[in-house]
Amino acid sequence: MPIISTFFGIIVRMYFDDHDPPHFHVEYQGNEAQIAIADGAIINGRLPRRAHALVRQWCLDHRAELEQNWAKAQALKPLERIPGADND
């Protein structure tokens, strides 16, 4: 599963040919969650409140890029890196 971004110790990944709804996976300090691309909400798993707030805002700021990567992942094409919240 490719890493598409990292910031503030948060690792963002996306699986190829993953199930709907469109989402990405986040790991942070032993916590894991699936995050909806549409609104940054946690679909499954858990993140600390502050980490989730950072991920949610990053998701909203990069929604178009995440949607493009989701389409590429569904087509089994290489994914693009997305700048992290610490580089925006």
C-alpha positions as MATLAB code, in Angstrom:
seq = 'MPIISTFFGIIVRMYFDDHDPPHFHVEYQGNEAQIAIADGAIINGRLPRRAHALVRQWCLDHRAELEQNWAKAQALKPLERIPGADND';
ca = [
       0.000    0.000    0.000;
       1.715    3.184   -1.169;
       2.376    6.088    1.164;
       0.869    9.187   -0.439;
       1.758   11.701    2.294;
       3.399   12.144    5.678;
       3.166   15.060    8.078;
       3.590   15.594   11.817;
       4.232   11.860   12.314;
       1.031   10.950   10.446;
       1.344    8.416    7.610;
      -1.294    8.502    4.858;
      -1.710    5.478    2.591;
      -4.103    4.342   -0.100;
      -4.786    0.753   -1.172;
      -5.117   -0.283   -4.798;
      -8.586   -1.506   -5.817;
     -10.016   -0.787   -2.332;
     -13.738   -0.883   -1.433;
     -16.131    2.074   -1.495;
     -16.691    4.649   -0.145;
     -13.569    6.473   -1.385;
     -11.165    6.734    1.539;
      -7.559    6.611    2.672;
      -5.784    4.997    5.602;
      -3.981    6.898    8.369;
      -1.507    5.674   10.977;
      -0.431    7.779   13.929;
       1.267    6.638   17.145;
      -0.188    3.138   17.047;
      -3.649    4.328   16.010;
      -5.157    3.495   12.632;
      -8.212    4.858   10.861;
      -9.931    4.933    7.507;
     -10.861    8.484    6.493;
     -13.599    9.421    4.006;
     -12.324   11.586    1.156;
     -15.712   13.329    0.904;
     -15.577   15.011    4.315;
     -12.564   13.801    6.317;
     -14.730   11.813    8.745;
     -13.449    8.631   10.350;
     -15.142    5.645    8.700;
     -13.414    2.995   10.777;
     -10.753    2.969   13.486;
      -9.567    5.689   15.829;
      -7.272    8.716   15.936;
      -6.535   11.163   18.741;
      -8.760   14.243   18.448;
      -5.942   16.620   17.484;
      -4.515   14.226   14.860;
      -7.967   13.755   13.372;
      -8.451   17.526   13.172;
      -5.155   17.854   11.255;
      -6.036   14.973    8.934;
      -9.554   16.276    8.322;
      -8.325   19.757    7.350;
      -5.573   18.275    5.163;
      -8.184   16.054    3.493;
     -10.454   19.002    2.746;
      -7.510   21.046    1.433;
      -6.400   18.202   -0.889;
      -9.738   16.628   -1.738;
      -9.286   16.919   -5.523;
      -5.847   15.276   -5.360;
      -7.193   12.506   -3.115;
     -10.081   11.875   -5.517;
      -7.617   11.680   -8.433;
      -5.473    9.186   -6.497;
      -8.585    7.146   -5.628;
      -9.447    6.892   -9.352;
      -5.855    5.888  -10.149;
      -5.855    3.267   -7.365;
      -9.096    1.774   -8.704;
      -7.466    1.546  -12.148;
      -4.289    0.039  -10.579;
      -2.196    2.997  -11.782;
       0.682    4.617   -9.846;
      -0.378    7.123   -7.203;
       0.917   10.671   -6.780;
       2.460   12.026   -3.590;
       0.477   14.823   -1.954;
       2.219   17.514    0.119;
       1.722   17.126    3.848;
       0.042   19.669    6.119;
       3.502   20.734    7.316;
       4.435   21.725    3.727;
       1.243   23.578    2.750;
];
